[in-house]
Amino acid sequence: MPFAVFADGTANLPGKMLEGITLLPCNYVVDGKPEIYQGDLDLFDGHAYYERLRS
């Protein structure tokens, strides 16, 4: 039986855990600049993201 798991960006997973999983990108805007979060923690700079939100 097929199933789907839904989680927001706070479910950051390392790329190795994403193998075989289809992710839908999460679009967001920070300071008027559109961004796309692909869900791969290895490619996501969380520190820079939260610094941008604070500023």
PDB file with one MODEL, atoms N, CA, C and O in Angstrom:
MODEL        1
ATOM      1  N   MET A   1       0.850  -1.159   0.000  1.00  0.00           N
ATOM      2  CA  MET A   1       0.000   0.000   0.000  1.00  0.00           C
ATOM      3  C   MET A   1       0.911   1.242   0.000  1.00  0.00           C
ATOM      4  O   MET A   1       1.766   1.366   0.877  1.00  0.00           O
ATOM      5  N   PRO A   2       0.745   2.156  -0.959  1.00  0.00           N
ATOM      6  CA  PRO A   2       1.567   3.373  -0.971  1.00  0.00           C
ATOM      7  C   PRO A   2       1.144   4.327   0.139  1.00  0.00           C
ATOM      8  O   PRO A   2      -0.002   4.314   0.587  1.00  0.00           O
ATOM      9  N   PHE A   3       2.077   5.144   0.566  1.00  0.00           N
ATOM     10  CA  PHE A   3       1.771   6.129   1.588  1.00  0.00           C
ATOM     11  C   PHE A   3       2.615   7.365   1.352  1.00  0.00           C
ATOM     12  O   PHE A   3       3.582   7.335   0.590  1.00  0.00           O
ATOM     13  N   ALA A   4       2.247   8.444   2.006  1.00  0.00           N
ATOM     14  CA  ALA A   4       2.991   9.700   1.906  1.00  0.00           C
ATOM     15  C   ALA A   4       3.247  10.221   3.304  1.00  0.00           C
ATOM     16  O   ALA A   4       2.416  10.070   4.200  1.00  0.00           O
ATOM     17  N   VAL A   5       4.396  10.832   3.481  1.00  0.00           N
ATOM     18  CA  VAL A   5       4.747  11.466   4.749  1.00  0.00           C
ATOM     19  C   VAL A   5       4.889  12.948   4.478  1.00  0.00           C
ATOM     20  O   VAL A   5       5.584  13.339   3.540  1.00  0.00           O
ATOM     21  N   PHE A   6       4.253  13.774   5.270  1.00  0.00           N
ATOM     22  CA  PHE A   6       4.331  15.219   5.116  1.00  0.00           C
ATOM     23  C   PHE A   6       5.057  15.795   6.313  1.00  0.00           C
ATOM     24  O   PHE A   6       4.726  15.483   7.456  1.00  0.00           O
ATOM     25  N   ALA A   7       6.051  16.641   6.053  1.00  0.00           N
ATOM     26  CA  ALA A   7       6.771  17.331   7.126  1.00  0.00           C
ATOM     27  C   ALA A   7       7.196  18.692   6.607  1.00  0.00           C
ATOM     28  O   ALA A   7       7.443  18.853   5.412  1.00  0.00           O
ATOM     29  N   ASP A   8       7.282  19.656   7.479  1.00  0.00           N
ATOM     30  CA  ASP A   8       7.745  20.967   7.046  1.00  0.00           C
ATOM     31  C   ASP A   8       9.272  20.988   7.041  1.00  0.00           C
ATOM     32  O   ASP A   8       9.909  19.973   7.323  1.00  0.00           O
ATOM     33  N   GLY A   9       9.854  22.129   6.726  1.00  0.00           N
ATOM     34  CA  GLY A   9      11.303  22.254   6.619  1.00  0.00           C
ATOM     35  C   GLY A   9      12.067  21.949   7.887  1.00  0.00           C
ATOM     36  O   GLY A   9      13.279  21.740   7.835  1.00  0.00           O
ATOM     37  N   THR A  10      11.394  21.916   9.026  1.00  0.00           N
ATOM     38  CA  THR A  10      12.121  21.628  10.256  1.00  0.00           C
ATOM     39  C   THR A  10      12.463  20.153  10.386  1.00  0.00           C
ATOM     40  O   THR A  10      13.095  19.738  11.357  1.00  0.00           O
ATOM     41  N   ALA A  11      12.045  19.364   9.406  1.00  0.00           N
ATOM     42  CA  ALA A  11      12.399  17.945   9.399  1.00  0.00           C
ATOM     43  C   ALA A  11      13.670  17.744   8.576  1.00  0.00           C
ATOM     44  O   ALA A  11      13.808  16.736   7.884  1.00  0.00           O
ATOM     45  N   ASN A  12      14.592  18.695   8.649  1.00  0.00           N
ATOM     46  CA  ASN A  12      15.823  18.647   7.855  1.00  0.00           C
ATOM     47  C   ASN A  12      16.471  17.275   7.941  1.00  0.00           C
ATOM     48  O   ASN A  12      16.773  16.781   9.027  1.00  0.00           O
ATOM     49  N   LEU A  13      16.677  16.677   6.794  1.00  0.00           N
ATOM     50  CA  LEU A  13      17.285  15.359   6.738  1.00  0.00           C
ATOM     51  C   LEU A  13      18.577  15.413   5.938  1.00  0.00           C
ATOM     52  O   LEU A  13      18.663  16.144   4.951  1.00  0.00           O
ATOM     53  N   PRO A  14      19.583  14.650   6.351  1.00  0.00           N
ATOM     54  CA  PRO A  14      20.808  14.583   5.552  1.00  0.00           C
ATOM     55  C   PRO A  14      20.509  13.920   4.209  1.00  0.00           C
ATOM     56  O   PRO A  14      19.611  13.084   4.109  1.00  0.00           O
ATOM     57  N   GLY A  15      21.269  14.301   3.177  1.00  0.00           N
ATOM     58  CA  GLY A  15      21.051  13.772   1.841  1.00  0.00           C
ATOM     59  C   GLY A  15      20.999  12.259   1.779  1.00  0.00           C
ATOM     60  O   GLY A  15      20.213  11.700   1.013  1.00  0.00           O
ATOM     61  N   LYS A  16      21.822  11.583   2.572  1.00  0.00           N
ATOM     62  CA  LYS A  16      21.857  10.113   2.554  1.00  0.00           C
ATOM     63  C   LYS A  16      20.498   9.506   2.940  1.00  0.00           C
ATOM     64  O   LYS A  16      20.120   8.454   2.424  1.00  0.00           O
ATOM     65  N   MET A  17      19.776  10.162   3.835  1.00  0.00           N
ATOM     66  CA  MET A  17      18.464   9.651   4.250  1.00  0.00           C
ATOM     67  C   MET A  17      17.387   9.928   3.212  1.00  0.00           C
ATOM     68  O   MET A  17      16.307   9.340   3.272  1.00  0.00           O
ATOM     69  N   LEU A  18      17.666  10.817   2.259  1.00  0.00           N
ATOM     70  CA  LEU A  18      16.670  11.184   1.255  1.00  0.00           C
ATOM     71  C   LEU A  18      16.691  10.279   0.032  1.00  0.00           C
ATOM     72  O   LEU A  18      15.833  10.403  -0.842  1.00  0.00           O
ATOM     73  N   GLU A  19      17.652   9.376  -0.042  1.00  0.00           N
ATOM     74  CA  GLU A  19      17.744   8.480  -1.191  1.00  0.00           C
ATOM     75  C   GLU A  19      16.467   7.658  -1.313  1.00  0.00           C
ATOM     76  O   GLU A  19      16.030   7.024  -0.353  1.00  0.00           O
ATOM     77  N   GLY A  20      15.878   7.675  -2.499  1.00  0.00           N
ATOM     78  CA  GLY A  20      14.656   6.921  -2.751  1.00  0.00           C
ATOM     79  C   GLY A  20      13.387   7.625  -2.306  1.00  0.00           C
ATOM     80  O   GLY A  20      12.299   7.062  -2.422  1.00  0.00           O
ATOM     81  N   ILE A  21      13.502   8.841  -1.800  1.00  0.00           N
ATOM     82  CA  ILE A  21      12.341   9.610  -1.338  1.00  0.00           C
ATOM     83  C   ILE A  21      12.113  10.767  -2.301  1.00  0.00           C
ATOM     84  O   ILE A  21      13.052  11.478  -2.660  1.00  0.00           O
ATOM     85  N   THR A  22      10.878  10.951  -2.712  1.00  0.00           N
ATOM     86  CA  THR A  22      10.532  12.080  -3.565  1.00  0.00           C
ATOM     87  C   THR A  22      10.115  13.237  -2.688  1.00  0.00           C
ATOM     88  O   THR A  22       9.181  13.116  -1.895  1.00  0.00           O
ATOM     89  N   LEU A  23      10.806  14.370  -2.826  1.00  0.00           N
ATOM     90  CA  LEU A  23      10.480  15.559  -2.048  1.00  0.00           C
ATOM     91  C   LEU A  23       9.884  16.625  -2.944  1.00  0.00           C
ATOM     92  O   LEU A  23      10.288  16.785  -4.096  1.00  0.00           O
ATOM     93  N   LEU A  24       8.931  17.341  -2.411  1.00  0.00           N
ATOM     94  CA  LEU A  24       8.411  18.515  -3.096  1.00  0.00           C
ATOM     95  C   LEU A  24       9.117  19.725  -2.517  1.00  0.00           C
ATOM     96  O   LEU A  24       9.221  19.848  -1.297  1.00  0.00           O
ATOM     97  N   PRO A  25       9.608  20.622  -3.365  1.00  0.00           N
ATOM     98  CA  PRO A  25      10.329  21.785  -2.847  1.00  0.00           C
ATOM     99  C   PRO A  25       9.411  22.716  -2.072  1.00  0.00           C
ATOM    100  O   PRO A  25       8.208  22.781  -2.326  1.00  0.00           O
ATOM    101  N   CYS A  26       9.988  23.423  -1.139  1.00  0.00           N
ATOM    102  CA  CYS A  26       9.260  24.399  -0.330  1.00  0.00           C
ATOM    103  C   CYS A  26       9.719  25.794  -0.758  1.00  0.00           C
ATOM    104  O   CYS A  26      10.877  26.162  -0.557  1.00  0.00           O
ATOM    105  N   ASN A  27       8.823  26.551  -1.337  1.00  0.00           N
ATOM    106  CA  ASN A  27       9.135  27.914  -1.754  1.00  0.00           C
ATOM    107  C   ASN A  27       8.877  28.872  -0.601  1.00  0.00           C
ATOM    108  O   ASN A  27       7.874  28.749   0.102  1.00  0.00           O
ATOM    109  N   TYR A  28       9.779  29.825  -0.406  1.00  0.00           N
ATOM    110  CA  TYR A  28       9.606  30.834   0.620  1.00  0.00           C
ATOM    111  C   TYR A  28      10.269  32.124   0.167  1.00  0.00           C
ATOM    112  O   TYR A  28      11.051  32.123  -0.783  1.00  0.00           O
ATOM    113  N   VAL A  29       9.961  33.215   0.837  1.00  0.00           N
ATOM    114  CA  VAL A  29      10.517  34.521   0.485  1.00  0.00           C
ATOM    115  C   VAL A  29      11.111  35.141   1.741  1.00  0.00           C
ATOM    116  O   VAL A  29      10.450  35.202   2.778  1.00  0.00           O
ATOM    117  N   VAL A  30      12.368  35.605   1.652  1.00  0.00           N
ATOM    118  CA  VAL A  30      13.020  36.316   2.741  1.00  0.00           C
ATOM    119  C   VAL A  30      13.506  37.641   2.179  1.00  0.00           C
ATOM    120  O   VAL A  30      14.275  37.676   1.219  1.00  0.00           O
ATOM    121  N   ASP A  31      13.051  38.730   2.787  1.00  0.00           N
ATOM    122  CA  ASP A  31      13.454  40.067   2.371  1.00  0.00           C
ATOM    123  C   ASP A  31      13.186  40.305   0.881  1.00  0.00           C
ATOM    124  O   ASP A  31      13.994  40.920   0.185  1.00  0.00           O
ATOM    125  N   GLY A  32      12.042  39.811   0.408  1.00  0.00           N
ATOM    126  CA  GLY A  32      11.637  40.020  -0.966  1.00  0.00           C
ATOM    127  C   GLY A  32      12.323  39.120  -1.982  1.00  0.00           C
ATOM    128  O   GLY A  32      12.036  39.218  -3.175  1.00  0.00           O
ATOM    129  N   LYS A  33      13.223  38.245  -1.538  1.00  0.00           N
ATOM    130  CA  LYS A  33      13.951  37.360  -2.451  1.00  0.00           C
ATOM    131  C   LYS A  33      13.381  35.944  -2.370  1.00  0.00           C
ATOM    132  O   LYS A  33      13.442  35.311  -1.315  1.00  0.00           O
ATOM    133  N   PRO A  34      12.827  35.441  -3.481  1.00  0.00           N
ATOM    134  CA  PRO A  34      12.283  34.074  -3.461  1.00  0.00           C
ATOM    135  C   PRO A  34      13.398  33.027  -3.351  1.00  0.00           C
ATOM    136  O   PRO A  34      14.459  33.160  -3.961  1.00  0.00           O
ATOM    137  N   GLU A  35      13.134  32.006  -2.573  1.00  0.00           N
ATOM    138  CA  GLU A  35      14.081  30.918  -2.353  1.00  0.00           C
ATOM    139  C   GLU A  35      13.328  29.600  -2.504  1.00  0.00           C
ATOM    140  O   GLU A  35      12.102  29.560  -2.402  1.00  0.00           O
ATOM    141  N   ILE A  36      14.063  28.539  -2.743  1.00  0.00           N
ATOM    142  CA  ILE A  36      13.474  27.199  -2.790  1.00  0.00           C
ATOM    143  C   ILE A  36      14.306  26.296  -1.889  1.00  0.00           C
ATOM    144  O   ILE A  36      15.513  26.144  -2.080  1.00  0.00           O
ATOM    145  N   TYR A  37      13.648  25.708  -0.917  1.00  0.00           N
ATOM    146  CA  TYR A  37      14.311  24.759  -0.014  1.00  0.00           C
ATOM    147  C   TYR A  37      14.025  23.358  -0.526  1.00  0.00           C
ATOM    148  O   TYR A  37      12.865  22.962  -0.636  1.00  0.00           O
ATOM    149  N   GLN A  38      15.070  22.606  -0.838  1.00  0.00           N
ATOM    150  CA  GLN A  38      14.916  21.271  -1.411  1.00  0.00           C
ATOM    151  C   GLN A  38      14.846  20.165  -0.364  1.00  0.00           C
ATOM    152  O   GLN A  38      14.596  19.011  -0.712  1.00  0.00           O
ATOM    153  N   GLY A  39      15.062  20.492   0.911  1.00  0.00           N
ATOM    154  CA  GLY A  39      14.934  19.494   1.969  1.00  0.00           C
ATOM    155  C   GLY A  39      16.211  18.789   2.348  1.00  0.00           C
ATOM    156  O   GLY A  39      16.200  17.957   3.255  1.00  0.00           O
ATOM    157  N   ASP A  40      17.309  19.089   1.689  1.00  0.00           N
ATOM    158  CA  ASP A  40      18.576  18.411   1.976  1.00  0.00           C
ATOM    159  C   ASP A  40      19.384  19.230   2.968  1.00  0.00           C
ATOM    160  O   ASP A  40      19.874  20.309   2.638  1.00  0.00           O
ATOM    161  N   LEU A  41      19.521  18.722   4.172  1.00  0.00           N
ATOM    162  CA  LEU A  41      20.240  19.432   5.232  1.00  0.00           C
ATOM    163  C   LEU A  41      21.687  19.708   4.854  1.00  0.00           C
ATOM    164  O   LEU A  41      22.262  20.703   5.295  1.00  0.00           O
ATOM    165  N   ASP A  42      22.286  18.833   4.036  1.00  0.00           N
ATOM    166  CA  ASP A  42      23.673  19.021   3.625  1.00  0.00           C
ATOM    167  C   ASP A  42      23.851  20.279   2.768  1.00  0.00           C
ATOM    168  O   ASP A  42      24.944  20.841   2.718  1.00  0.00           O
ATOM    169  N   LEU A  43      22.787  20.721   2.098  1.00  0.00           N
ATOM    170  CA  LEU A  43      22.851  21.885   1.217  1.00  0.00           C
ATOM    171  C   LEU A  43      22.225  23.133   1.831  1.00  0.00           C
ATOM    172  O   LEU A  43      22.276  24.208   1.233  1.00  0.00           O
ATOM    173  N   PHE A  44      21.642  23.003   3.007  1.00  0.00           N
ATOM    174  CA  PHE A  44      20.916  24.103   3.645  1.00  0.00           C
ATOM    175  C   PHE A  44      21.775  24.718   4.739  1.00  0.00           C
ATOM    176  O   PHE A  44      22.218  24.026   5.656  1.00  0.00           O
ATOM    177  N   ASP A  45      22.006  26.030   4.635  1.00  0.00           N
ATOM    178  CA  ASP A  45      22.765  26.751   5.656  1.00  0.00           C
ATOM    179  C   ASP A  45      21.777  27.365   6.649  1.00  0.00           C
ATOM    180  O   ASP A  45      21.349  28.508   6.489  1.00  0.00           O
ATOM    181  N   GLY A  46      21.425  26.596   7.666  1.00  0.00           N
ATOM    182  CA  GLY A  46      20.444  27.037   8.650  1.00  0.00           C
ATOM    183  C   GLY A  46      20.859  28.307   9.372  1.00  0.00           C
ATOM    184  O   GLY A  46      20.024  29.175   9.625  1.00  0.00           O
ATOM    185  N   HIS A  47      22.142  28.427   9.707  1.00  0.00           N
ATOM    186  CA  HIS A  47      22.625  29.618  10.400  1.00  0.00           C
ATOM    187  C   HIS A  47      22.378  30.869   9.556  1.00  0.00           C
ATOM    188  O   HIS A  47      21.857  31.865  10.058  1.00  0.00           O
ATOM    189  N   ALA A  48      22.748  30.820   8.281  1.00  0.00           N
ATOM    190  CA  ALA A  48      22.551  31.971   7.389  1.00  0.00           C
ATOM    191  C   ALA A  48      21.064  32.273   7.219  1.00  0.00           C
ATOM    192  O   ALA A  48      20.668  33.438   7.185  1.00  0.00           O
ATOM    193  N   TYR A  49      20.240  31.230   7.112  1.00  0.00           N
ATOM    194  CA  TYR A  49      18.792  31.411   6.955  1.00  0.00           C
ATOM    195  C   TYR A  49      18.203  32.177   8.149  1.00  0.00           C
ATOM    196  O   TYR A  49      17.467  33.148   7.970  1.00  0.00           O
ATOM    197  N   TYR A  50      18.534  31.734   9.356  1.00  0.00           N
ATOM    198  CA  TYR A  50      17.966  32.379  10.537  1.00  0.00           C
ATOM    199  C   TYR A  50      18.535  33.773  10.766  1.00  0.00           C
ATOM    200  O   TYR A  50      17.848  34.643  11.300  1.00  0.00           O
ATOM    201  N   GLU A  51      19.773  33.991  10.369  1.00  0.00           N
ATOM    202  CA  GLU A  51      20.338  35.338  10.435  1.00  0.00           C
ATOM    203  C   GLU A  51      19.585  36.293   9.502  1.00  0.00           C
ATOM    204  O   GLU A  51      19.321  37.444   9.851  1.00  0.00           O
ATOM    205  N   ARG A  52      19.242  35.786   8.293  1.00  0.00           N
ATOM    206  CA  ARG A  52      18.471  36.602   7.358  1.00  0.00           C
ATOM    207  C   ARG A  52      17.093  36.922   7.934  1.00  0.00           C
ATOM    208  O   ARG A  52      16.602  38.039   7.766  1.00  0.00           O
ATOM    209  N   LEU A  53      16.468  35.970   8.603  1.00  0.00           N
ATOM    210  CA  LEU A  53      15.155  36.225   9.208  1.00  0.00           C
ATOM    211  C   LEU A  53      15.263  37.281  10.313  1.00  0.00           C
ATOM    212  O   LEU A  53      14.398  38.149  10.433  1.00  0.00           O
ATOM    213  N   ARG A  54      16.328  37.201  11.115  1.00  0.00           N
ATOM    214  CA  ARG A  54      16.495  38.153  12.203  1.00  0.00           C
ATOM    215  C   ARG A  54      16.736  39.572  11.687  1.00  0.00           C
ATOM    216  O   ARG A  54      16.313  40.550  12.303  1.00  0.00           O
ATOM    217  N   SER A  55      17.417  39.666  10.557  1.00  0.00           N
ATOM    218  CA  SER A  55      17.739  41.008  10.034  1.00  0.00           C
ATOM    219  C   SER A  55      16.545  41.570   9.297  1.00  0.00           C
ATOM    220  O   SER A  55      16.607  42.686   8.782  1.00  0.00           O
TER     221      SER A  55
ENDMDL
END
